[in-house]
Amino acid sequence: MLTGMITLASITAHGEVYRHVDAQGNVTFSDEPMEGGEAVQLKPVTTITLPKPEDVRDAPEVIEEAREQGERYTSVSIVSPSDGEAFHSGSGNIQIQVTSTPALQPGHRYEVTLDGQPVGQSTSGSVMIKHIDRGTHEATAHIINRNGIRIRSGNTISFTVHRPSRLN
């Protein structure tokens, strides 16, 4: 019923909405008048138009600022787990430790991606990833600025998680 009301609310700009209650108490909404139905007055839908992220991120001053910030760092890397490491994790929870040279600047954060997808951010250099599936995964550490732009990325590491299974 809620989905129906939301759908009907989205079409109110095109016409009236009518509500009808049948003998069994079932409520029906329609854009066509029904015998025994009543017109429903809906509030206008509030809309806000935001700038496209591309417009903000592609602004020349934002790009130049990100380039300059990225040049301040000589490295960012994952300290733990080490590249090629294999370990057992019954829960699938993995603690990723990240470091950079120089240390993280104010307003910047570390971001960790796992298999190409962002999985966590931190200012402390420690990111907990929960419930990782068994198998081999790739992780990369990035530094992102206050605008959410990656300004420096480290090398990708690979590690393997062994987890118990009901099958073996």
GIGITA-V602414 format. One record per backbone hydrogen bond with DSSP energy under -0.5 kcal/mol. CO is the residue of the C=O (numbers start at 1). NH is the residue of the N-H. E is the energy in kcal/mol with one decimal. If there is no record, write none. Layout:
BEGIN
CO&NH&E / CO&NH&E
END
This chain:
BEGIN
1&5&-2.3 / 2&6&-2.5 / 3&7&-2.7 / 4&8&-2.6 / 5&9&-2.5 / 6&10&-1.7 / 7&11&-0.8 / 8&11&-0.7 / 9&12&-0.8 / 11&14&-2.0 / 12&15&-0.9 / 17&40&-3.2 / 18&30&-2.2 / 19&38&-2.6 / 20&22&-0.5 / 20&28&-2.9 / 22&25&-1.8 / 26&22&-2.3 / 28&20&-2.6 / 30&18&-3.4 / 34&37&-2.2 / 38&19&-2.9 / 40&17&-0.7 / 40&42&-0.7 / 48&50&-0.7 / 52&55&-0.9 / 52&56&-1.4 / 53&57&-3.0 / 54&58&-2.2 / 56&59&-1.0 / 59&62&-0.7 / 59&63&-2.2 / 60&64&-2.4 / 61&65&-2.1 / 62&66&-2.2 / 63&67&-2.3 / 64&68&-2.4 / 65&69&-2.4 / 66&70&-2.5 / 67&71&-1.6 / 68&72&-0.7 / 69&72&-1.0 / 70&73&-1.0 / 75&101&-2.2 / 77&79&-0.6 / 77&99&-2.4 / 80&97&-2.7 / 82&85&-2.0 / 85&160&-2.6 / 87&162&-2.9 / 92&132&-3.2 / 94&96&-0.6 / 94&129&-3.1 / 96&127&-2.7 / 97&79&-3.0 / 97&80&-1.2 / 99&77&-2.7 / 101&74&-2.9 / 101&75&-1.7 / 105&108&-1.9 / 109&144&-2.9 / 110&122&-2.2 / 111&142&-2.6 / 112&119&-2.9 / 112&120&-1.0 / 113&115&-0.5 / 113&140&-1.9 / 114&117&-1.8 / 117&114&-2.9 / 120&112&-2.6 / 122&110&-3.5 / 125&98&-3.3 / 127&96&-3.2 / 127&129&-0.5 / 128&130&-0.5 / 129&94&-3.0 / 135&161&-2.8 / 137&159&-2.3 / 138&115&-3.7 / 139&157&-2.9 / 140&113&-2.5 / 141&154&-2.8 / 142&111&-2.5 / 143&151&-2.9 / 143&152&-1.3 / 144&109&-2.3 / 145&148&-2.2 / 149&145&-2.3 / 149&151&-0.5 / 152&143&-2.9 / 157&139&-2.3 / 158&84&-3.7 / 159&137&-3.2 / 160&87&-2.1 / 160&162&-0.5 / 161&135&-2.6 / 162&89&-2.6
END
